[in-house]
Amino acid sequence: MEIVDKRTMVAVPGVTAEVVSVDGPSGRDHDKSLTTMTVTFDQPLPDSVRPWDFVVENTTYTPTVQISGNTFRDIPTRGLLVTTRRPVVIEDNAFDGMSMAGIFISSDAYQWYESGPVTDVRIRRNTFTRPSSPVIFIEPTNQVVDPAQPVHRNIRIESNTFETGDVRLLDAKSVGGITFTSNTVTRLDRKTAFAARAKNPCPAPGATTTVRAVAMASPYTTPLFAYHGSTGAVIKGNNFDNGLNLRAELDSTDPAQVTSDEVVDGRDNVLSLLPSTTFTSSNPAVAEVDRSGTVTAKAPGTTVITPSTPSQPGSVAGTPVELHVGADPASPACTKPLELDTDAWSVVRDQPDHRAVRPGDTLELTPTGHGFLWADANSAHNLVLTGTGNGAGTATVRMTGRTQRGYMEAGLILYRGDDDYIAFQRKHNAGSPTLTLATEHNGWAEEPHRIPDPDQQDLWLRLQHVGDSVTASYSLDGTTFTALGDPIDASWLTGARFGVLAEAESTSDTDTPFLFDDFTVDGAPVRFAARQP
């Protein structure tokens, strides 16, 4: 047995005792306490080992661990929790959509009394897709952090692939010797983070026009690394995608203890999202394009102009644009993209790259991953609100799309402010999807009604605000509506506005769009799209 100081999680030096006997509950008797036992050692313990301040670990009973070739998907907790002092190898696994860390290394004698340190961990050739932050989390429960006495040692993270949102890759506390080498880190939205735009999508044969690349997303701001009371950190030989923040946040960690030719401490180091762009034409016989974006129309027909930009993991192609040489300028292909009708709608915390108006007057909202409206979490983006009806009457909308993971949610809302609203939403609830009526008044949030989420993509949602009450109802066919519970009090909800929203807790959940159409207030349609001039 090793004797460990609870405050530091460091073993008492020179004391490794063997157990002679144990007197405690066996599971087959009824006369012994279930919460205490007496352990007799082969030698006296030092006077410094005081009751309640120390714990013991059976070092004979710690395993060697190899976890390889598995798939972990959509798990509401961490993927793996591993703490053993013997060799650990985690290799060739796929971690997809973890709600917490993909790999968690603890060492807990503060709350759970689970385990001791790691001394030899190799994490290699794994794939982490749609992860939560941090992806790899090392957090022993020591209350006293001393870099000279780390809890964990010798952790190597090498040759892994991270396909990530705006999250931290590695958060390491009290580690002596931790390397992050030969890994590839790409953005989940790398293929949609930028797009080609044409000055004239329908040039005449013989004419010239230009295309350019525009950012459709923002650079990630979260520093990729954080070290707390750690030593011997190495970050080298990795391939980082565009638009990542190559910064290491240091807490009780000497900057000289972080060796890297890629990452800096003390300031953000955000790689450019579009360091440079080139263009290619799918049909040069219809139109040629040079690398700078000058297009020469050749003959009637359609070609696709694709932008690309270099990055450390390899060149990436963005969203292309179609050119229709010789097409009728009045045809749908030649008209301007649809825009939100700002006379009828307004947006709270607008994120234009996560919303679009599609043909057929359909509003597409993709969660931004910045959070919710719930209690003090007033961080939801892209609340699209209409002034029509001034929050009184009946609003109905068809929503297409189901929640996929984590705490994703989307639906219809009656909104006065971040702390005063009633929302009728699909909520994923970490794997237990529901159709929920949520309400918040003066910051006090609750869910008076909920049922299991209907198993279909299209769902019609309705909020009826009459007098001092609101009734929520839903339909599976757009015709027959079923009330979700009894009407709820809304005497406090004056001056609110109807609207729609789609949100998620994590930036790893920003790949699922929701569609809204057929929005009406008291039966009158309210268009999302601005009318074309």
C-alpha positions as CSV (number, residue, x, y, z in Angstrom):
1,M,0.0,0.0,0.0
2,E,1.2,3.5,-0.8
3,I,0.3,6.3,1.6
4,V,-0.8,9.5,-0.2
5,D,-1.3,13.0,1.1
6,K,-4.8,14.1,0.1
7,R,-3.8,17.8,-0.3
8,T,-0.9,17.1,-2.8
9,M,-1.8,13.6,-4.1
10,V,1.9,12.8,-3.6
11,A,3.0,9.7,-1.8
12,V,4.7,9.9,1.5
13,P,8.3,9.2,0.7
14,G,9.9,6.0,2.0
15,V,6.6,4.4,3.2
16,T,5.4,1.4,1.2
17,A,3.7,-1.0,3.5
18,E,2.4,-4.5,2.9
19,V,-1.1,-5.5,4.3
20,V,-1.1,-8.2,6.9
21,S,-4.9,-8.3,7.4
22,V,-8.2,-6.5,6.8
23,D,-11.1,-6.6,9.1
24,G,-14.2,-5.2,7.5
25,P,-17.5,-6.1,5.9
26,S,-17.4,-9.1,3.7
27,G,-20.7,-8.8,2.0
28,R,-21.8,-12.0,3.8
29,D,-22.2,-10.7,7.3
30,H,-24.5,-8.2,9.1
31,D,-22.6,-7.2,12.2
32,K,-19.9,-5.0,10.7
33,S,-20.0,-1.4,9.6
34,L,-20.4,-0.9,5.9
35,T,-18.3,2.4,6.0
36,T,-15.2,1.5,8.0
37,M,-12.6,-1.2,8.1
38,T,-9.3,-1.9,9.9
39,V,-6.2,-2.5,7.9
40,T,-3.1,-3.9,9.6
41,F,0.3,-3.2,8.0
42,D,3.6,-5.0,8.4
43,Q,5.2,-1.9,9.9
44,P,4.3,1.1,11.9
45,L,3.1,4.2,10.0
46,P,5.0,7.5,10.5
47,D,3.5,9.9,13.0
48,S,3.0,12.4,10.2
49,V,0.3,10.2,8.7
50,R,-2.7,11.7,10.4
51,P,-6.4,10.5,10.2
52,W,-8.5,12.1,7.5
53,D,-5.5,13.8,5.8
54,F,-4.1,10.7,4.0
55,V,-5.4,7.9,1.8
56,V,-3.9,4.6,0.7
57,E,-3.8,2.8,-2.6
58,N,-3.3,-0.9,-3.2
59,T,-0.5,-0.7,-5.7
60,T,-0.5,-4.4,-6.2
61,Y,-4.0,-4.2,-7.6
62,T,-3.4,-1.6,-10.4
63,P,-3.8,-2.9,-14.0
64,T,-1.9,-2.5,-17.2
65,V,-4.4,-1.2,-19.8
66,Q,-4.7,-1.4,-23.5
67,I,-7.7,0.1,-25.3
68,S,-7.6,-0.2,-29.0
69,G,-9.8,-0.5,-32.1
70,N,-13.1,0.8,-30.5
71,T,-15.7,3.4,-31.5
72,F,-17.1,5.7,-28.8
73,R,-20.0,7.8,-30.1
74,D,-22.5,10.3,-28.6
75,I,-21.7,9.4,-25.0
76,P,-23.2,11.9,-22.5
77,T,-20.1,11.6,-20.2
78,R,-16.4,11.3,-20.9
79,G,-15.3,8.6,-23.4
80,L,-12.6,7.0,-21.2
81,L,-11.6,7.6,-17.6
82,V,-8.2,6.1,-17.0
83,T,-6.0,6.3,-13.9
84,T,-3.5,3.5,-13.2
85,R,0.2,3.7,-12.5
86,R,1.0,0.8,-14.8
87,P,1.5,1.3,-18.6
88,V,-1.6,2.6,-20.5
89,V,-2.0,2.4,-24.3
90,I,-5.0,4.0,-25.9
91,E,-4.6,3.6,-29.7
92,D,-6.6,3.3,-33.0
93,N,-9.9,4.3,-31.4
94,A,-12.6,6.7,-32.7
95,F,-14.2,9.2,-30.3
96,D,-17.2,10.9,-31.9
97,G,-19.5,13.4,-30.2
98,M,-18.4,13.1,-26.6
99,S,-20.4,15.4,-24.3
100,M,-17.4,15.6,-22.0
101,A,-13.7,14.9,-22.5
102,G,-12.8,12.1,-24.9
103,I,-10.1,11.0,-22.5
104,F,-10.1,12.0,-18.8
105,I,-7.1,11.3,-16.4
106,S,-8.0,12.2,-12.9
107,S,-6.5,10.8,-9.6
108,D,-9.1,11.5,-7.0
109,A,-8.9,11.4,-3.2
110,Y,-11.0,14.5,-2.6
111,Q,-14.5,13.4,-3.5
112,W,-14.7,10.0,-5.0
113,Y,-11.6,8.2,-3.6
114,E,-11.0,6.4,-6.9
115,S,-7.4,6.0,-7.9
116,G,-3.8,7.2,-7.9
117,P,-1.4,8.6,-10.5
118,V,-0.5,7.6,-14.0
119,T,3.2,7.1,-14.9
120,D,3.2,5.8,-18.4
121,V,0.4,6.8,-20.9
122,R,0.5,6.7,-24.7
123,I,-2.4,8.1,-26.6
124,R,-1.8,7.5,-30.3
125,R,-3.5,7.2,-33.7
126,N,-6.9,8.0,-32.4
127,T,-9.5,10.2,-34.1
128,F,-11.5,12.7,-32.1
129,T,-14.5,14.1,-34.0
130,R,-17.0,16.7,-32.8
131,P,-15.4,16.8,-29.4
132,S,-16.3,18.9,-26.3
133,S,-13.8,21.0,-24.4
134,P,-11.2,19.9,-23.4
135,V,-10.7,16.9,-25.6
136,I,-8.0,15.4,-23.4
137,F,-8.4,16.4,-19.7
138,I,-5.9,15.7,-17.0
139,E,-7.1,17.0,-13.6
140,P,-6.1,15.3,-10.4
141,T,-7.9,16.5,-7.3
142,N,-4.8,17.8,-5.4
143,Q,-5.7,21.0,-3.6
144,V,-2.0,22.1,-3.3
145,V,-0.3,22.3,-6.7
146,D,3.5,22.2,-6.7
147,P,5.2,21.9,-10.2
148,A,8.2,20.3,-8.4
149,Q,5.9,17.5,-7.2
150,P,3.6,16.6,-10.1
151,V,0.9,14.0,-9.6
152,H,1.1,12.5,-13.0
153,R,4.1,11.7,-15.2
154,N,5.1,10.6,-18.8
155,I,2.0,11.2,-20.9
156,R,2.5,11.1,-24.7
157,I,-0.1,12.3,-27.2
158,E,1.0,11.5,-30.7
159,S,-0.2,10.9,-34.2
160,N,-3.8,11.5,-33.4
161,T,-6.4,13.3,-35.6
162,F,-8.7,16.0,-34.1
163,E,-11.7,17.2,-36.2
164,T,-12.8,20.0,-33.9
165,G,-15.0,23.0,-33.2
166,D,-13.8,25.9,-31.1
167,V,-12.6,23.9,-28.1
168,R,-9.5,23.2,-26.1
169,L,-7.4,20.2,-27.2
170,L,-5.4,19.6,-24.0
171,D,-5.9,20.8,-20.4
172,A,-3.2,19.4,-18.1
173,K,-2.9,19.9,-14.4
174,S,0.1,18.7,-12.3
175,V,1.9,16.7,-15.0
176,G,5.6,16.1,-15.2
177,G,6.5,15.3,-18.8
178,I,3.7,15.6,-21.3
179,T,4.2,15.7,-25.1
180,F,1.9,16.6,-27.9
181,T,3.6,15.6,-31.2
182,S,2.8,14.6,-34.8
183,N,-0.9,15.3,-34.4
184,T,-3.3,16.7,-37.1
185,V,-5.9,19.2,-36.0
186,T,-8.6,20.4,-38.5
187,R,-11.7,22.5,-38.1
188,L,-15.1,20.7,-38.5
189,D,-16.2,23.5,-40.8
190,R,-13.1,23.7,-42.9
191,K,-14.9,23.0,-46.1
192,T,-17.7,25.5,-45.4
193,A,-15.6,28.2,-43.6
194,F,-15.2,30.1,-46.9
195,A,-17.0,30.4,-50.2
196,A,-16.6,31.8,-53.7
197,R,-18.7,34.8,-54.7
198,A,-19.1,36.0,-58.3
199,K,-19.5,39.6,-59.2
200,N,-21.6,38.5,-62.2
201,P,-22.9,34.9,-62.0
202,C,-24.2,35.1,-65.6
203,P,-21.6,36.7,-67.9
204,A,-22.1,36.9,-71.6
205,P,-19.7,34.9,-73.8
206,G,-16.5,36.9,-74.3
207,A,-17.0,39.0,-71.2
208,T,-14.8,39.0,-68.1
209,T,-15.8,39.1,-64.5
210,T,-14.3,38.3,-61.1
211,V,-14.7,35.8,-58.3
212,R,-13.5,36.2,-54.7
213,A,-13.3,34.1,-51.6
214,V,-15.2,35.3,-48.5
215,A,-15.1,34.0,-45.0
216,M,-18.3,32.2,-43.9
217,A,-17.1,31.6,-40.4
218,S,-14.8,33.2,-37.8
219,P,-11.4,32.1,-36.5
220,Y,-11.6,30.0,-33.4
221,T,-10.7,31.9,-30.2
222,T,-10.2,29.2,-27.6
223,P,-6.5,28.6,-26.8
224,L,-5.7,25.0,-27.8
225,F,-3.6,24.2,-24.7
226,A,-3.6,24.9,-21.0
227,Y,-1.1,23.8,-18.4
228,H,-1.6,24.2,-14.6
229,G,1.4,23.5,-12.4
230,S,3.0,21.3,-15.0
231,T,6.6,20.7,-16.3
232,G,8.3,19.2,-19.3
233,A,5.6,20.0,-21.8
234,V,6.5,19.6,-25.5
235,I,4.4,20.7,-28.5
236,K,6.1,19.9,-31.8
237,G,5.7,18.5,-35.3
238,N,1.9,19.0,-35.5
239,N,-0.3,20.1,-38.4
240,F,-2.7,22.8,-37.4
241,D,-5.6,24.0,-39.6
242,N,-6.3,27.6,-40.6
243,G,-8.3,29.7,-38.1
244,L,-7.0,28.0,-34.9
245,N,-5.6,29.8,-31.8
246,L,-2.1,28.4,-31.2
247,R,-1.9,29.6,-27.7
248,A,-1.0,27.8,-24.4
249,E,-2.5,29.3,-21.3
250,L,-0.1,28.8,-18.3
251,D,-1.1,28.7,-14.7
252,S,1.7,28.1,-12.1
253,T,3.7,26.8,-15.0
254,D,7.1,28.3,-16.0
255,P,7.1,29.3,-19.7
256,A,10.5,27.7,-20.0
257,Q,8.8,24.3,-19.2
258,V,6.8,24.5,-22.5
259,T,9.0,23.6,-25.5
260,S,7.3,24.4,-28.8
261,D,8.0,25.9,-32.2
262,E,4.3,26.3,-32.9
263,V,2.5,27.6,-29.8
264,V,3.0,30.8,-27.8
265,D,2.1,31.8,-24.3
266,G,0.7,35.1,-23.1
267,R,-1.1,36.2,-26.3
268,D,-3.4,34.8,-28.9
269,N,-1.7,33.3,-32.0
270,V,-4.6,32.8,-34.4
271,L,-3.8,31.4,-37.8
272,S,-5.4,33.2,-40.7
273,L,-8.6,31.6,-42.0
274,L,-7.7,32.5,-45.5
275,P,-4.0,33.0,-45.9
276,S,-4.3,33.0,-49.7
277,T,-6.8,31.7,-52.2
278,T,-6.7,30.2,-55.7
279,F,-9.5,29.3,-58.0
280,T,-10.2,26.5,-60.5
281,S,-13.0,26.0,-63.1
282,S,-14.7,22.7,-63.6
283,N,-15.3,23.5,-67.3
284,P,-12.6,25.7,-68.8
285,A,-14.4,25.5,-72.2
286,V,-17.3,27.5,-70.7
287,A,-15.2,29.8,-68.6
288,E,-11.6,30.1,-67.6
289,V,-10.4,31.5,-64.2
290,D,-6.9,32.4,-63.3
291,R,-5.5,31.9,-59.8
292,S,-6.3,35.4,-58.7
293,G,-10.0,35.1,-59.6
294,T,-10.3,36.8,-63.0
295,V,-12.9,34.9,-65.1
296,T,-13.1,34.9,-68.9
297,A,-16.4,33.6,-70.3
298,K,-15.9,31.4,-73.3
299,A,-19.1,29.7,-74.4
300,P,-22.7,29.2,-73.2
301,G,-23.0,26.7,-70.5
302,T,-22.4,26.2,-66.7
303,T,-19.2,25.8,-64.9
304,V,-18.3,25.6,-61.2
305,I,-15.6,27.9,-59.8
306,T,-14.0,26.4,-56.6
307,P,-11.9,28.4,-54.2
308,S,-9.0,26.7,-52.3
309,T,-6.6,27.8,-49.6
310,P,-3.4,26.2,-48.2
311,S,-3.2,24.9,-44.7
312,Q,-0.8,22.7,-42.7
313,P,-2.9,19.6,-42.9
314,G,-3.3,20.1,-46.7
315,S,-5.1,22.4,-49.1
316,V,-8.8,22.7,-48.5
317,A,-11.5,23.5,-51.1
318,G,-14.3,25.9,-50.0
319,T,-17.9,26.2,-51.2
320,P,-18.0,26.8,-54.9
321,V,-20.1,29.1,-57.0
322,E,-21.8,28.3,-60.3
323,L,-21.3,30.5,-63.4
324,H,-24.0,30.4,-66.1
325,V,-22.4,31.8,-69.2
326,G,-25.0,33.3,-71.6
327,A,-27.9,32.7,-69.2
328,D,-30.9,35.0,-69.1
329,P,-30.1,37.7,-66.4
330,A,-33.7,37.4,-65.2
331,S,-33.5,33.7,-64.5
332,P,-33.4,32.4,-60.9
333,A,-29.7,31.3,-61.3
334,C,-28.8,34.9,-62.0
335,T,-30.7,36.7,-59.3
336,K,-29.2,37.8,-56.0
337,P,-29.1,35.4,-53.0
338,L,-32.1,35.7,-50.6
339,E,-31.7,37.9,-47.6
340,L,-33.7,38.0,-44.4
341,D,-36.5,40.6,-44.5
342,T,-35.2,43.1,-41.9
343,D,-38.4,45.0,-42.0
344,A,-40.3,42.1,-40.6
345,W,-37.5,40.4,-38.6
346,S,-34.7,41.3,-36.2
347,V,-31.9,39.1,-34.9
348,V,-30.6,39.0,-31.3
349,R,-26.8,38.4,-31.2
350,D,-26.6,38.0,-34.9
351,Q,-24.3,35.4,-36.4
352,P,-24.9,35.7,-40.2
353,D,-22.6,32.7,-41.0
354,H,-25.0,30.4,-39.1
355,R,-28.2,31.5,-40.8
356,A,-29.5,31.7,-44.3
357,V,-32.8,32.1,-46.2
358,R,-33.3,29.3,-48.7
359,P,-35.5,29.1,-51.8
360,G,-39.1,28.5,-50.8
361,D,-38.9,31.1,-48.1
362,T,-37.2,28.7,-45.7
363,L,-35.0,30.0,-42.9
364,E,-32.0,27.8,-42.1
365,L,-30.4,28.1,-38.6
366,T,-27.3,26.2,-37.6
367,P,-26.4,26.3,-33.9
368,T,-23.5,28.5,-33.1
369,G,-22.4,26.4,-30.1
370,H,-22.2,29.5,-27.8
371,G,-24.9,28.3,-25.3
372,F,-28.5,28.7,-24.4
373,L,-31.2,30.8,-22.8
374,W,-31.5,29.1,-19.4
375,A,-31.2,30.7,-16.0
376,D,-28.0,32.8,-16.1
377,A,-26.8,31.3,-19.4
378,N,-27.9,34.2,-21.5
379,S,-25.7,33.4,-24.5
380,A,-28.0,32.1,-27.3
381,H,-27.2,33.6,-30.7
382,N,-29.4,34.1,-33.8
383,L,-32.8,34.5,-32.1
384,V,-34.8,35.6,-35.1
385,L,-37.8,37.6,-33.9
386,T,-40.7,39.2,-35.7
387,G,-42.5,42.3,-34.6
388,T,-45.7,41.1,-36.3
389,G,-48.5,40.6,-33.7
390,N,-46.4,42.1,-30.9
391,G,-46.4,38.8,-29.1
392,A,-50.1,38.4,-28.8
393,G,-52.2,35.9,-30.8
394,T,-51.1,32.6,-32.3
395,A,-47.8,31.8,-34.0
396,T,-47.2,28.6,-35.9
397,V,-44.2,27.3,-37.7
398,R,-43.0,24.1,-39.4
399,M,-39.6,23.0,-38.2
400,T,-37.6,20.4,-40.0
401,G,-34.7,18.7,-38.2
402,R,-34.1,16.7,-35.1
403,T,-31.5,17.3,-32.4
404,Q,-28.5,15.0,-32.6
405,R,-26.4,15.2,-29.4
406,G,-25.5,16.9,-26.2
407,Y,-27.9,19.7,-25.2
408,M,-28.9,20.8,-28.7
409,E,-32.3,22.6,-28.9
410,A,-34.4,24.3,-31.5
411,G,-38.0,25.6,-31.8
412,L,-40.5,28.5,-31.4
413,I,-40.1,31.2,-28.8
414,L,-42.1,34.1,-27.3
415,Y,-39.3,36.4,-26.2
416,R,-39.2,39.6,-24.2
417,G,-35.6,39.3,-23.0
418,D,-33.0,36.7,-22.0
419,D,-34.6,36.3,-18.5
420,D,-38.2,36.5,-19.7
421,Y,-39.5,34.1,-22.4
422,I,-41.5,31.0,-23.2
423,A,-40.0,28.5,-25.6
424,F,-41.5,25.5,-27.3
425,Q,-38.6,23.3,-28.4
426,R,-37.0,20.1,-29.3
427,K,-34.3,19.4,-26.7
428,H,-31.7,16.6,-26.9
429,N,-31.1,16.4,-23.1
430,A,-27.8,14.5,-23.5
431,G,-29.4,11.6,-25.3
432,S,-33.0,11.7,-24.1
433,P,-34.7,13.9,-26.7
434,T,-37.9,15.6,-25.6
435,L,-40.5,18.1,-26.9
436,T,-40.4,20.7,-24.1
437,L,-42.3,23.8,-23.1
438,A,-39.7,25.9,-21.2
439,T,-40.3,29.2,-19.4
440,E,-38.1,31.7,-17.6
441,H,-39.3,34.7,-15.6
442,N,-36.9,37.1,-13.9
443,G,-34.1,34.5,-14.5
444,W,-36.0,31.6,-12.9
445,A,-36.1,28.8,-15.5
446,E,-38.3,25.7,-15.5
447,E,-39.9,23.2,-17.8
448,P,-43.6,22.8,-16.9
449,H,-44.4,20.3,-19.8
450,R,-42.4,17.8,-21.8
451,I,-43.0,14.6,-23.7
452,P,-40.6,12.2,-25.7
453,D,-39.7,13.8,-29.0
454,P,-41.8,12.5,-31.9
455,D,-39.8,10.3,-34.2
456,Q,-40.0,12.3,-37.4
457,Q,-38.2,15.2,-39.1
458,D,-41.1,17.6,-39.7
459,L,-42.9,19.0,-36.7
460,W,-45.4,21.9,-36.5
461,L,-45.1,24.0,-33.4
462,R,-47.7,26.5,-32.1
463,L,-47.7,29.0,-29.3
464,Q,-51.1,30.7,-28.5
465,H,-50.8,33.8,-26.3
466,V,-54.3,34.9,-25.3
467,G,-54.9,37.1,-22.3
468,D,-52.7,36.0,-19.4
469,S,-52.0,32.5,-20.6
470,V,-50.0,30.6,-23.2
471,T,-50.8,27.3,-24.7
472,A,-48.3,25.1,-26.6
473,S,-49.5,22.6,-29.2
474,Y,-47.8,20.5,-31.9
475,S,-48.8,18.6,-35.0
476,L,-47.3,15.8,-37.0
477,D,-49.2,16.7,-40.2
478,G,-49.7,20.4,-40.0
479,T,-53.5,20.0,-39.6
480,T,-54.3,18.3,-36.3
481,F,-52.7,19.9,-33.3
482,T,-52.4,18.4,-29.8
483,A,-51.9,20.6,-26.7
484,L,-48.8,19.9,-24.6
485,G,-50.2,20.1,-21.1
486,D,-52.5,22.8,-19.7
487,P,-52.1,26.5,-20.5
488,I,-49.4,28.2,-18.4
489,D,-49.5,31.6,-16.7
490,A,-48.0,34.4,-18.9
491,S,-49.5,37.5,-17.1
492,W,-45.9,38.7,-16.7
493,L,-45.0,38.3,-20.4
494,T,-46.0,41.7,-21.9
495,G,-44.3,43.3,-24.9
496,A,-42.8,39.9,-26.1
497,R,-42.2,38.9,-29.7
498,F,-42.6,35.6,-31.5
499,G,-39.5,34.0,-33.1
500,V,-37.4,30.9,-33.7
501,L,-34.0,29.7,-32.5
502,A,-31.6,26.8,-32.8
503,E,-28.7,26.4,-30.3
504,A,-26.2,24.0,-28.8
505,E,-23.9,24.0,-25.8
506,S,-20.7,23.1,-27.6
507,T,-19.1,24.3,-30.9
508,S,-18.8,20.7,-31.8
509,D,-22.5,20.7,-32.4
510,T,-22.6,23.2,-35.2
511,D,-23.1,20.7,-38.1
512,T,-26.8,20.2,-37.8
513,P,-29.0,22.8,-39.5
514,F,-32.7,23.3,-38.7
515,L,-35.2,24.6,-41.2
516,F,-38.2,26.8,-40.5
517,D,-40.9,27.7,-42.9
518,D,-44.7,28.4,-43.1
519,F,-44.4,30.9,-40.3
520,T,-47.8,32.5,-39.5
521,V,-49.2,34.9,-36.9
522,D,-53.0,34.5,-36.5
523,G,-53.0,32.7,-39.8
524,A,-51.3,35.4,-41.8
525,P,-47.9,34.4,-43.4
526,V,-44.8,36.2,-42.3
527,R,-42.1,35.9,-45.0
528,F,-38.5,35.3,-44.0
529,A,-37.1,36.4,-47.3
530,A,-36.8,40.0,-48.3
531,R,-38.5,40.6,-51.7
532,Q,-36.2,40.9,-54.6
533,P,-35.9,44.5,-56.1
